[in-house]
C-alpha cells in the first residue's frame, strides 16, 4: 500500500475531499530580453512535473472550477484542440510538456510565472503550478486491478509536490 494513501486514510480524508499539489521553482534571468519566461520554463521542472501528473490518466483539476468528471485539465486541453497533433508514437508526457510550455503566457492550464526584477536587466523568474486531485481517485488507483493503473503509483505521482489537504483539524501539509 502506498504511503500517501495510507496517511490520507488514517487522517480520515473522504473520497470527495481534494488534495492540493503545489510546486514552484525559479532561476535567475536577464529580464531585459523577452525570452526570460520561456527560458525559465525550460530550465525548471515545473512543467515536466505537471505533465507527468497529467500523463498518468488520473483526473487533475485546476484550483478554480468544478471537480466533476470531464472538467479536468487534460479534457480542457483536448477541448481546446491542443492534443489533436499527438501522433501516438512518442512519449505522451513529453508532448504534454511541449504544449504546456507553449501556453505558459496564457496561464490557462495551472502553470503560472512571476518575475522579480533586481535591477533594470537582472532578476528571477519563478514558474509554479497548483492543482487539485480528488482523494477518491488516489484510493481507486490503490485498490484497482485495472491494467491501465498497473504501473501508476500514488507515491510517485505526488513526489516533488507539496501536498496539502483540508481536514477537520485544518489544512495539513504532508511531508
Secondary structure, DSSP 8 states (H G I E B T S, - for coil): --HHHHHHHHTT--TT-EEEEEEEEEEEEETTSTTHHHHHHHHSSHHHHHHHHHHTSS--B-SSS--STT-SHHHHHHHTTSSTT--SSS-HHHHHHHHHHHTGGGT-SSEEEEEEESSSSEEEEEEEEEEEEEHHHHHHHHH---GGGTT--HHHHHTTSEEEEEETTEEEEE-
